[in-house]
Amino acid sequence: MPAYPADYLDFATEQFGRIHQGHSLNPEVLAVDLRAARGEAPTKELLVEELHMQYHPRLKWCGQLFGFPCDEEGDWHSHWAPTQPGDGTAFTTAQWTEPEENR
Protein backbone atom coordinates (compact mmCIF):
# COMPACT_ATOMS: atom_id res chain seq x y z
CA MET A 1 0.00 0.00 0.00
CA PRO A 2 1.34 3.45 -0.80
CA ALA A 3 1.86 6.07 1.87
CA TYR A 4 -0.84 8.75 1.82
CA PRO A 5 -1.35 11.23 0.44
CA ALA A 6 0.03 9.91 -2.87
CA ASP A 7 0.06 11.01 -6.50
CA TYR A 8 -2.95 9.83 -8.47
CA LEU A 9 -3.85 9.83 -12.17
CA ASP A 10 -7.57 10.20 -12.85
CA PHE A 11 -8.31 8.36 -16.10
CA ALA A 12 -11.64 10.19 -16.52
CA THR A 13 -10.05 13.67 -16.52
CA GLU A 14 -6.56 12.55 -17.60
CA GLN A 15 -5.20 14.82 -14.85
CA PHE A 16 -2.77 14.13 -12.05
CA GLY A 17 -3.83 14.88 -8.51
CA ARG A 18 -3.50 13.44 -5.03
CA ILE A 19 -5.31 10.64 -3.22
CA HIS A 20 -5.93 10.72 0.54
CA GLN A 21 -7.37 8.14 2.91
CA GLY A 22 -10.85 8.81 4.25
CA HIS A 23 -13.84 11.03 3.50
CA SER A 24 -14.99 14.41 4.86
CA LEU A 25 -11.49 15.88 4.62
CA ASN A 26 -10.81 19.60 4.88
CA PRO A 27 -10.63 21.10 1.35
CA GLU A 28 -8.09 23.70 2.50
CA VAL A 29 -5.74 20.94 3.70
CA LEU A 30 -6.25 19.08 0.40
CA ALA A 31 -5.39 22.26 -1.57
CA VAL A 32 -2.22 22.87 0.48
CA ASP A 33 -1.04 19.29 -0.18
CA LEU A 34 -1.91 19.55 -3.89
CA ARG A 35 0.04 22.82 -4.21
CA ALA A 36 3.07 21.30 -2.45
CA ALA A 37 3.03 18.14 -4.57
CA ARG A 38 1.81 19.29 -7.98
CA GLY A 39 2.37 23.06 -7.95
CA GLU A 40 0.13 26.09 -7.90
CA ALA A 41 -2.67 26.34 -10.45
CA PRO A 42 -3.99 29.91 -10.03
CA THR A 43 -6.43 29.73 -12.97
CA LYS A 44 -7.88 26.39 -11.89
CA GLU A 45 -10.38 25.25 -9.25
CA LEU A 46 -9.95 22.50 -6.70
CA LEU A 47 -11.93 19.38 -7.62
CA VAL A 48 -12.51 17.05 -4.65
CA GLU A 49 -14.18 13.65 -5.01
CA GLU A 50 -15.01 11.12 -2.32
CA LEU A 51 -14.74 7.60 -3.74
CA HIS A 52 -14.54 3.97 -2.73
CA MET A 53 -11.38 2.57 -4.31
CA GLN A 54 -9.23 -0.54 -4.23
CA TYR A 55 -5.49 -0.43 -4.89
CA HIS A 56 -4.08 -3.10 -7.20
CA PRO A 57 -0.33 -2.93 -6.55
CA ARG A 58 0.96 -5.48 -9.05
CA LEU A 59 -0.64 -5.69 -12.48
CA LYS A 60 0.85 -6.61 -15.80
CA TRP A 61 -2.17 -7.04 -18.04
CA CYS A 62 -4.69 -4.53 -16.65
CA GLY A 63 -6.79 -4.85 -19.80
CA GLN A 64 -7.78 -8.34 -18.67
CA LEU A 65 -8.89 -7.05 -15.25
CA PHE A 66 -10.49 -3.72 -16.19
CA GLY A 67 -11.53 -4.36 -19.81
CA PHE A 68 -9.26 -1.67 -21.26
CA PRO A 69 -5.48 -1.55 -21.62
CA CYS A 70 -3.26 1.31 -20.50
CA ASP A 71 0.11 2.68 -21.60
CA GLU A 72 1.89 0.33 -19.18
CA GLU A 73 0.23 -2.84 -20.49
CA GLY A 74 2.76 -5.69 -20.39
CA ASP A 75 4.91 -4.06 -17.68
CA TRP A 76 4.43 -4.48 -13.94
CA HIS A 77 2.54 -1.47 -12.58
CA SER A 78 -0.34 -0.51 -10.27
CA HIS A 79 -3.86 0.91 -10.58
CA TRP A 80 -6.69 2.21 -8.46
CA ALA A 81 -10.16 0.90 -9.32
CA PRO A 82 -13.66 1.68 -8.05
CA THR A 83 -15.07 -0.82 -5.56
CA GLN A 84 -18.02 -1.31 -3.25
CA PRO A 85 -17.91 0.48 0.13
CA GLY A 86 -16.08 -1.52 2.77
CA ASP A 87 -13.31 -1.37 5.34
CA GLY A 88 -10.41 0.67 4.01
CA THR A 89 -12.08 1.68 0.73
CA ALA A 90 -12.89 5.35 1.52
CA PHE A 91 -10.56 7.72 -0.35
CA THR A 92 -10.68 11.34 -1.41
CA THR A 93 -9.04 12.63 -4.58
CA ALA A 94 -8.00 16.23 -5.16
CA GLN A 95 -6.90 17.77 -8.44
CA TRP A 96 -6.89 21.08 -10.26
CA THR A 97 -9.62 21.50 -12.87
CA GLU A 98 -10.90 24.17 -15.19
CA PRO A 99 -13.42 26.56 -13.60
CA GLU A 100 -16.98 25.37 -14.13
CA GLU A 101 -17.75 28.14 -16.63
CA ASN A 102 -14.87 26.86 -18.86
CA ARG A 103 -15.81 23.15 -18.81
VOBA-1610 file (N, C-alpha, C; in pm, whole numbers, padded with zeros to 5 digits, always signed):
BEGIN
Met+00083-00117+00000Met+00000+00000+00000Met+00088+00125+00000Pro+00054+00222-00081Pro+00134+00345-00080Pro+00110+00426+00047Ala+00204+00513+00077Ala+00186+00607+00187Ala+00095+00719+00136Tyr+00011+00771+00222Tyr-00084+00875+00182Tyr-00051+01006+00248Pro-00081+01115+00179Pro-00135+01123+00044Pro-00032+01077-00059Ala-00082+01040-00178Ala+00003+00991-00287Ala-00044+01053-00418Asp+00045+01054-00517Asp+00006+01101-00650Asp-00097+01005-00708Tyr-00184+01060-00793Tyr-00295+00983-00847Tyr-00327+01036-00987Leu-00343+00945-01083Leu-00385+00983-01217Leu-00530+00944-01234Asp-00613+01043-01263Asp-00757+01020-01285Asp-00776+00994-01434Phe-00814+00871-01469Phe-00831+00836-01610Phe-00947+00912-01674Ala-01049+00948-01597Ala-01164+01019-01652Ala-01124+01160-01698Thr-01045+01231-01618Thr-01005+01367-01652Thr-00868+01374-01718Glu-00794+01262-01711Glu-00656+01255-01760Glu-00567+01359-01692Gln-00596+01385-01564Gln-00520+01482-01485Gln-00458+01414-01364Phe-00339+01459-01328Phe-00277+01413-01205Phe-00331+01491-01087Gly-00340+01425-00975Gly-00383+01488-00851Gly-00324+01411-00735Arg-00397+01413-00624Arg-00350+01344-00503Arg-00465+01261-00449Ile-00432+01149-00386Ile-00531+01064-00322Ile-00499+01058-00173His-00604+01070-00092His-00593+01072+00054His-00686+00965+00111Gln-00650+00909+00224Gln-00737+00814+00291Gln-00850+00887+00361Gly-00971+00831+00352Gly-01085+00881+00425Gly-01174+00973+00345His-01285+01008+00406His-01384+01103+00350His-01398+01219+00447Ser-01471+01320+00406Ser-01499+01441+00486Ser-01371+01513+00527Leu-01276+01521+00435Leu-01149+01588+00462Leu-01161+01737+00433Asn-01080+01815+00501Asn-01081+01960+00488Asn-01027+02001+00351Pro-01108+02069+00268Pro-01063+02110+00135Pro-00940+02200+00138Glu-00926+02283+00241Glu-00809+02370+00250Glu-00681+02287+00268Val-00689+02183+00350Val-00574+02094+00370Val-00542+02020+00240Leu-00646+01977+00168Leu-00625+01908+00040Leu-00557+02001-00061Ala-00598+02128-00065Ala-00539+02226-00157Ala-00393+02253-00122Val-00361+02264+00006Val-00222+02287+00048Val-00134+02170+00003Asp-00181+02047+00025Asp-00104+01929-00018Asp-00089+01926-00169Leu-00196+01957-00242Leu-00191+01955-00389Leu-00092+02060-00440Arg-00092+02179-00381Arg+00004+02282-00421Arg+00147+02236-00396Ala+00171+02175-00279Ala+00307+02130-00245Ala+00355+02019-00338Ala+00265+01930-00377Ala+00303+01814-00457Ala+00301+01839-00607Arg+00201+01914-00654Arg+00181+01929-00798Arg+00200+02072-00847Gly+00217+02167-00756Gly+00237+02306-00795Gly+00108+02386-00790Glu+00126+02515-00793Glu+00013+02609-00790Glu-00058+02608-00925Ala-00187+02624-00923Ala-00267+02634-01045Ala-00365+02750-01028Pro-00316+02875-01037Pro-00399+02991-01003Pro-00523+03009-01089Thr-00525+02957-01212Thr-00643+02973-01297Thr-00736+02853-01289Lys-00708+02761-01200Lys-00788+02639-01189Lys-00861+02634-01055Glu-00963+02549-01049Glu-01038+02525-00925Glu-00998+02390-00867Leu-01019+02377-00738Leu-00995+02250-00670Leu-01115+02159-00692Leu-01089+02040-00745Leu-01193+01938-00762Leu-01166+01829-00660Val-01263+01806-00572Val-01251+01705-00465Val-01360+01601-00487Glu-01322+01473-00486Glu-01418+01365-00501Glu-01397+01261-00392Glu-01506+01220-00330Glu-01501+01112-00232Glu-01542+00984-00304Leu-01455+00884-00299Leu-01474+00760-00374Leu-01449+00639-00286His-01492+00525-00333His-01454+00397-00273His-01365+00328-00376Met-01239+00307-00338Met-01138+00257-00431Met-01064+00139-00371Gln-01010+00057-00461Gln-00923-00054-00423Gln-00793-00038-00499Tyr-00681-00056-00430Tyr-00549-00043-00489Tyr-00503-00180-00537His-00463-00187-00662His-00408-00310-00720His-00259-00284-00742Pro-00173-00331-00652Pro-00033-00293-00655Pro+00053-00362-00761Arg+00008-00473-00815Arg+00096-00548-00905Arg+00014-00604-01021Leu+00008-00527-01127Leu-00064-00569-01248Leu+00032-00570-01365Lys+00008-00660-01457Lys+00085-00661-01580Lys-00008-00645-01700Trp-00121-00710-01694Trp-00217-00704-01804Trp-00349-00647-01752Cys-00351-00517-01725Cys-00469-00453-01665Cys-00590-00461-01758Gly-00568-00472-01887Gly-00679-00485-01980Gly-00764-00607-01951Gln-00702-00713-01901Gln-00778-00834-01867Gln-00863-00812-01743Leu-00816-00731-01649Leu-00889-00705-01525Leu-00995-00597-01542Phe-00961-00488-01610Phe-01049-00372-01619Phe-01124-00362-01752Gly-01085-00441-01852Gly-01153-00436-01981Gly-01096-00333-02077Phe-00992-00261-02037Phe-00926-00167-02126Phe-00778-00162-02091Pro-00692-00161-02191Pro-00548-00155-02162Pro-00503-00013-02130Cys-00383-00001-02075Cys-00326+00131-02050Cys-00187+00137-02114Asp-00121+00250-02100Asp+00011+00268-02160Asp+00116+00174-02102Glu+00092+00120-01983Glu+00189+00033-01918Glu+00156-00115-01936Glu+00062-00147-02023Glu+00023-00284-02049Glu+00146-00368-02083Gly+00162-00481-02016Gly+00276-00569-02039Gly+00391-00547-01943Asp+00390-00435-01870Asp+00491-00406-01768Asp+00424-00411-01632Trp+00499-00447-01529Trp+00443-00448-01394Trp+00417-00305-01350His+00294-00280-01304His+00254-00147-01258His+00134-00161-01165Ser+00078-00048-01121Ser-00034-00051-01027Ser-00147+00037-01079His-00268+00012-01025His-00386+00091-01058His-00477+00101-00937Trp-00556+00207-00937Trp-00669+00221-00846Trp-00793+00188-00927Ala-00891+00122-00864Ala-01016+00090-00932Ala-01133+00110-00837Pro-01247+00153-00889Pro-01366+00168-00805Pro-01404+00034-00743Thr-01461+00039-00624Thr-01507-00082-00556Thr-01628-00048-00470Gln-01690-00149-00416Gln-01802-00131-00325Gln-01751-00077-00192Pro-01832+00001-00119Pro-01791+00048+00013Pro-01757-00068+00106Gly-01652-00051+00181Gly-01608-00152+00277Gly-01495-00097+00362Asp-01442-00179+00450Asp-01331-00137+00534Asp-01212-00097+00448Gly-01161+00022+00471Gly-01041+00067+00401Gly-01061+00109+00257Thr-01186+00131+00213Thr-01208+00168+00073Thr-01237+00317+00053Ala-01253+00393+00162Ala-01289+00535+00152Ala-01164+00618+00122Phe-01166+00685+00007Phe-01056+00772-00035Phe-01112+00901-00091Thr-01033+01005-00085Thr-01068+01134-00141Thr-00959+01174-00239Thr-01000+01215-00359Thr-00904+01263-00458Thr-00916+01414-00469Ala-00804+01478-00497Ala-00800+01623-00516Ala-00715+01652-00638Gln-00765+01738-00725Gln-00690+01777-00844Gln-00735+01915-00888Trp-00652+01979-00968Trp-00689+02108-01026Trp-00773+02082-01150Thr-00876+02164-01170Thr-00962+02150-01287Thr-00997+02288-01340Glu-01045+02291-01463Glu-01090+02417-01519Glu-01210+02470-01440Pro-01222+02602-01425Pro-01342+02656-01360Pro-01467+02608-01433Glu-01575+02594-01358Glu-01698+02537-01413Glu-01745+02609-01541Glu-01729+02740-01545Glu-01775+02814-01663Glu-01690+02783-01788Asn-01573+02721-01771Asn-01487+02686-01886Asn-01496+02539-01925Arg-01572+02459-01849Arg-01581+02315-01881Arg-01676+02288-01992
//
